[in-house]
Amino acid sequence: TVVAIADVIILEIPRFHLTKKLSHDLGFASRFYLGISACLADRMRGTVGRLGYGVEVVLNERFDLLEASDLELVRTKFRWLVERSGASQEATFQAGI
């Protein structure tokens, strides 16, 4: 359950339309899942950082799904989508996007 602390606008794409697009357009599906996973990974890193486990783990191998500029591109595209939908920019920033 999620409870909003302020008025929000929720964007919805009917599951049928999204599923159809994902199954018929492999390029779109690749970019969609890459963008979703990058945003989720970024949020998870932020959450873990705020929890303050106190021990920094140093990995021997570098694993960067997206460079910072790529993540910013994902955010910019999402903001563009929100603007096209008529949602306010303020709602987007409150969502942390």
N, C-alpha and C positions, 0 to 999 in steps of 0.2 A: 504494500500500500504506500502510495506517495501522497503527501499533503503539501499543497502549495502555501507559502506564507504571503503571497501577493497574487493579484490577478495575473493569469497566464493565458497564452494562446497556444493551442496544441494543433500541430499540423498533422494531417492524417492522409495517408495514401491507402486506399482499399487494398487489403491483402491480395485479392485476386489480381489486381493490376500489377502490383509489385512482383508477385510470383510469376506472372506471365512474362513480364519484362526480363526478369532474372533468368528464366529458363530459355528465352529466345535470343538474348543478346549477351553472349559470353564476355565481351569486352566491358559492357556496362556492369555485369555481375562481378567481374574481377575488380573493377574500380570501386564499386559499391562496398564490397566486403573488405577491401583494403582500407577504404576510408573509415568504415565503421570500426574495424579492429584498431586502426591508428588512434582514433578518438578515444576508444575504450582504454587502450594501453596508456595513453596520456593521462586520462582521469585516474587510472589505477595507480600510476606512479605518483600523482599528486596526493592521492589518499594515503598511500603508504608513507610518503614523506611527512604528511601531517600527523600520522600516528606516532611517528618518532620512535622507531624500534631501537635507535641508539647505536646500532652496529652497521657500519657501511660495508656492503658486500662488494668486493672487487672481482669482476668476472675476467677471465683470461681471454675470452673471445668477445669481439664486438658484435652486437646485434642491434642494428638500427633498422627498424622496419621502414621508417620514413625519416628523411632529413627534416630539420626544423622548417625549412622553406616549403617542403612538400606538405607538412602538417598545416602550415599557414594557408597554403593553396586550398586544402580541404575545407578549412574554416571559412575562407573567402567564398568558395562555391556554395557552402551551406548558407551563409548570410545572403547570398544572391537569391537562393531558392526561397528563403524566408521573405525577402523583400518582394519577390514576384508573387508570393501567396497573399500578400497584403498584411502580414503580421508586422507588428512594430519592431523596430531595431532594438528598442529598450527591452522587449521580451526576450530577444535573442541573447543579449548580453547578460541578462539576469539568469539565463539558463547556463551561462558559462561557456558559450560557444564563441 
